[in-house]
Amino acid sequence: MNWGINMRKFWGLAIILALFASLLTACSGGGGEGELKKLGKDEKATIKVMFWDENYFFQQYGSLFISKFPNIDVEVVNLQTLYSQGMTDESFAKFVKDNKPDVLMLTTDQYEKFAADGKLYDLGPVIEQDKYKTDTIHPAVLSLLRGKANGKLLGLAPSFNSQALFYNVDLFDKYKIAHPTDSMSWSEVLNLAKQFPTDGDKDNRIYGFSTNNSSYFTPFDMLYAISGTENLRILSPDGSQATLASDSWKRVYETVVDAVKSKAVFIPDGQGNQGGQTMEDYLMQDLFVAGKSAMEVNYPYIVDNIKQAQSYIHKDKPLNWGIVTVPVDPNNRGQSSSFSLNNIFSVSADSPNPRAAWEFVQYVSGEDFARVKARSNGSGELLTRTSFIKEQDGRSLEPFYKLEPRTDTSNGLEKAPAAFYGSLTQIVNEELGAVIDDKKSIDEAAGQIQERAQDALTTAKEQEKAAKATAPASTEEASASPAAAN
């Protein structure tokens, strides 16, 4: 036996295996294992970032990022076409597969789905490697991201959405009504609203509660808000059955009917301002901003509208407003159902440029970016680095992020065809309208809502099934068919 030749073969094979192993380590984007090599001082890279509009991307993120990382070129994978065609889970997944972005911009639901499918890079190891600060990110944001990804951190978000309850301090003081407090239920908020006078015509009176849209707000809209807060399901978990006749639902129906009949809540007649508008017309559409409503649930952008109203409506005396947390489930007063993440940025698991992609994600979610945004940002964007959220007119915006976010906010509608929502809106408005007009009882309306909603769900599913059956095959399907092969 020639031991020399065999040993040479052995060591040759060992070297090949070692090189192969090191190559795998260097390219291991998907698992996030091993060190992520930093870019060299003069090393250039190009990344593709998914976003819904190229111009807006560079205004919000791109220009600042490029000034910080001039060696990284950014190409925007524009989602506009996908949105215009009506985006579905399937079309979005195909879009990602075809365009292969290095950085994905995801909703919370998309993030959860892509995480479950193993399509996102694990940021945990590189966060530890780079000693990237996460302790100044709002803990609820990290908890939400990890909760949707089986405990891993597979993305970061620069900002979040949340609502709060705004109230007119002077109106409450004028009528000697106790101010709202944090963690009130919807029933408690509406009971406060009922303490305000209801006399006067609709153009001159005040209301206890209103929404930011004086042209369209229906009993269904109120029902949807309250039921969402109280975590009621519209459909069963599998989406096959309407679940709208329980005692919990009947209590919500009664709350809505009582609020409308009290005339304390502004319900528009559909005759709102039409056509062209001045800035004053626009601001007057929001009764709270106009000073004609005592309370309103809204996003932080309303603060900018309140400031603008000082120049157009409240020239002599600015609107004196206060803010507390959004209404909550009385059985869980420490959580909010209105908390959501705007844009979650994740590195694709199969990105050929994971380091450059990570540099983008870490920068737009980092303290330097938040510091710059805080200087130029109005009131409309809530930064996940909450220490950079400024007071507005001397009021803290903490009520927007004081409560823990509720992670399960599904009411089952995601399981239904899109057409079902419109049908349900009409059914609820008709049936609750009959109760408001004293033509039906709550029990009768609940039974009819359940029965009609179930019929509408069945019809919508049948129509969706028929539409899919008659839809032309996609190019991909056609090319794979036997006919195409022949």
Rosetta blueprint (number, residue, H / E / L):
1 M L
2 N L
3 W H
4 G H
5 I H
6 N H
7 M H
8 R H
9 K H
10 F H
11 W H
12 G H
13 L H
14 A H
15 I H
16 I H
17 L H
18 A H
19 L H
20 F H
21 A H
22 S H
23 L H
24 L H
25 T H
26 A H
27 C L
28 S L
29 G L
30 G L
31 G L
32 G L
33 E L
34 G L
35 E L
36 L L
37 K L
38 K L
39 L L
40 G L
41 K L
42 D L
43 E L
44 K L
45 A E
46 T E
47 I E
48 K E
49 V E
50 M E
51 F E
52 W L
53 D L
54 E H
55 N H
56 Y H
57 F H
58 F H
59 Q H
60 Q H
61 Y H
62 G H
63 S H
64 L H
65 F H
66 I H
67 S H
68 K H
69 F L
70 P L
71 N L
72 I E
73 D E
74 V E
75 E E
76 V E
77 V E
78 N E
79 L L
80 Q H
81 T H
82 L H
83 Y H
84 S H
85 Q L
86 G L
87 M L
88 T L
89 D H
90 E H
91 S H
92 F H
93 A H
94 K H
95 F H
96 V H
97 K H
98 D H
99 N H
100 K L
101 P L
102 D L
103 V E
104 L E
105 M E
106 L E
107 T L
108 T H
109 D H
110 Q H
111 Y H
112 E H
113 K H
114 F H
115 A H
116 A H
117 D L
118 G L
119 K L
120 L E
121 Y L
122 D L
123 L L
124 G H
125 P H
126 V H
127 I H
128 E H
129 Q H
130 D L
131 K L
132 Y L
133 K L
134 T L
135 D L
136 T L
137 I L
138 H L
139 P H
140 A H
141 V H
142 L H
143 S H
144 L H
145 L H
146 R H
147 G H
148 K L
149 A L
150 N L
151 G L
152 K L
153 L L
154 L L
155 G L
156 L E
157 A L
158 P L
159 S E
160 F E
161 N E
162 S L
163 Q L
164 A E
165 L E
166 F E
167 Y E
168 N E
169 V H
170 D H
171 L H
172 F H
173 D H
174 K H
175 Y L
176 K L
177 I L
178 A L
179 H L
180 P L
181 T L
182 D L
183 S L
184 M L
185 S E
186 W H
187 S H
188 E H
189 V H
190 L H
191 N H
192 L H
193 A H
194 K L
195 Q L
196 F L
197 P L
198 T L
199 D L
200 G L
201 D L
202 K L
203 D L
204 N L
205 R L
206 I L
207 Y E
208 G L
209 F E
210 S L
211 T L
212 N L
213 N L
214 S L
215 S L
216 Y L
217 F L
218 T L
219 P H
220 F H
221 D H
222 M H
223 L H
224 Y H
225 A H
226 I H
227 S H
228 G H
229 T H
230 E L
231 N L
232 L L
233 R L
234 I L
235 L E
236 S L
237 P L
238 D L
239 G L
240 S L
241 Q L
242 A E
243 T L
244 L L
245 A L
246 S L
247 D H
248 S H
249 W H
250 K H
251 R H
252 V H
253 Y H
254 E H
255 T H
256 V H
257 V H
258 D H
259 A H
260 V H
261 K H
262 S H
263 K L
264 A L
265 V E
266 F L
267 I L
268 P L
269 D L
270 G L
271 Q L
272 G L
273 N L
274 Q L
275 G L
276 G L
277 Q L
278 T L
279 M H
280 E H
281 D H
282 Y H
283 L H
284 M H
285 Q L
286 D L
287 L L
288 F L
289 V L
290 A L
291 G L
292 K L
293 S E
294 A L
295 M E
296 E E
297 V E
298 N E
299 Y L
300 P L
301 Y L
302 I H
303 V H
304 D H
305 N H
306 I H
307 K H
308 Q H
309 A H
310 Q H
311 S H
312 Y H
313 I L
314 H L
315 K L
316 D L
317 K L
318 P L
319 L L
320 N L
321 W E
322 G E
323 I E
324 V E
325 T E
326 V L
327 P L
328 V E
329 D E
330 P L
331 N L
332 N E
333 R L
334 G L
335 Q E
336 S E
337 S L
338 S L
339 F L
340 S E
341 L E
342 N L
343 N L
344 I E
345 F E
346 S E
347 V E
348 S E
349 A L
350 D L
351 S L
352 P L
353 N L
354 P H
355 R H
356 A H
357 A H
358 W H
359 E H
360 F H
361 V H
362 Q H
363 Y H
364 V H
365 S L
366 G L
367 E H
368 D H
369 F H
370 A H
371 R H
372 V H
373 K H
374 A H
375 R H
376 S H
377 N L
378 G L
379 S L
380 G L
381 E L
382 L E
383 L E
384 T L
385 R L
386 T H
387 S H
388 F H
389 I L
390 K L
391 E L
392 Q E
393 D L
394 G L
395 R E
396 S L
397 L L
398 E H
399 P H
400 F H
401 Y L
402 K L
403 L L
404 E E
405 P E
406 R L
407 T L
408 D L
409 T L
410 S L
411 N L
412 G L
413 L H
414 E H
415 K H
416 A L
417 P L
418 A L
419 A H
420 F H
421 Y H
422 G H
423 S H
424 L H
425 T H
426 Q H
427 I H
428 V H
429 N H
430 E H
431 E H
432 L H
433 G H
434 A H
435 V H
436 I H
437 D L
438 D L
439 K L
440 K L
441 S L
442 I H
443 D H
444 E H
445 A H
446 A H
447 G H
448 Q H
449 I H
450 Q H
451 E H
452 R H
453 A H
454 Q H
455 D H
456 A H
457 L H
458 T H
459 T H
460 A H
461 K H
462 E H
463 Q H
464 E H
465 K H
466 A H
467 A H
468 K H
469 A H
470 T H
471 A L
472 P L
473 A L
474 S L
475 T H
476 E H
477 E H
478 A H
479 S H
480 A H
481 S L
482 P H
483 A H
484 A H
485 A H
486 N L
